[in-house]
Amino acid sequence: AASVESWDKPLAGKVALVTGAARGIGATIAEVLARDGAHVIAADIPAAGEALSETANKVGGTALPLDVTAADAGEKIAEHVLERHGGLDIIVNNAGITRDKLLANMDAGRWNSVISVNLIAPQTLVNELVERKALRAGGAVVDVSSIAGIAGNRGQTNYGASKAGVIGLVDTYAPILAKEGITINAVAPGFIETAMTAAIPLATREVGRRMNSLQQGGQTVDVAETVAYFANPASNAVTGNVVRVCGQSLL
Ligand code: NAI
């Protein structure tokens, strides 16, 4: 940052796109970025339906039904932001899925779908946006990794590998995007109370809660505030980092 500035509406005039914004962590990220003054484009799969419009309405933003794994997803985002806003300042790759199975039963379908949504999409979207000159200088890419990408987790080889891969993306892209004046960082949440973790069997859920650095399930806003920090122009010297939120190693 050039000087000590007020943090009141630090994202005023900025356009931010959040994937997986219909619910959970993504919906709260949309809220926090809008609170900080950004115009938020909330993206999620078409099947998210009403929930997506609800997020968009709540934050005074725009809903963009979009499957991040679609071959034309990057093109669609680039066209949307170039036509309506002249570009995009912030992209939060938050959309993510789990398809858990112990390694012996880990089939190709589970492996491929998790890698596609959690790892390939964040890479493809950023590539496309940069190639199409849709990401503006001064902007920020924030990827949502996971403590499972740092420490691993039983039954989650596919998920852990995808989230570790996201950290590799951040490391690799940081110097490349720096040339464009764009930062890229990741948050690695521990156990956060959302629909995703509500699907975990109770006993495992309790282990997750205890391993959280707060010793209880974290809240979506814990993650969202860290994303907001990376999106804030005050952190324009901060790139290539992975920050654990509510997370410590499970072992
Ligand atoms: P969630 O399941 O509540 O929400 C995920 C959202 O992503 C849903 O609205 C879903 O429709 C959307 N989505 C899924 N596939 C998509 C696709 N192909 N295209 C567009 N949108 C898609 O999950 P939650 O808990 O809010 O997780 C958000 C992110 O945080 C994920 O990347 C997840 O892996 C990560 N995370 C979550 C943790 C937790 O404890 N809840 C811990 C660590 C990371």
Boltz pocket constraint, residues with backbone or C-beta under 6 A from the ligand:
constraints:
  - pocket:
      binder: B
      contacts: [[A, 19], [A, 20], [A, 21], [A, 22], [A, 23], [A, 24], [A, 25], [A, 26], [A, 43], [A, 44], [A, 45], [A, 48], [A, 66], [A, 67], [A, 68], [A, 69], [A, 93], [A, 94], [A, 95], [A, 96], [A, 97], [A, 117], [A, 144], [A, 145], [A, 146], [A, 147], [A, 188], [A, 189], [A, 190], [A, 191], [A, 192], [A, 193], [A, 194], [A, 195], [A, 196], [A, 197]]
      max_distance: 6.0
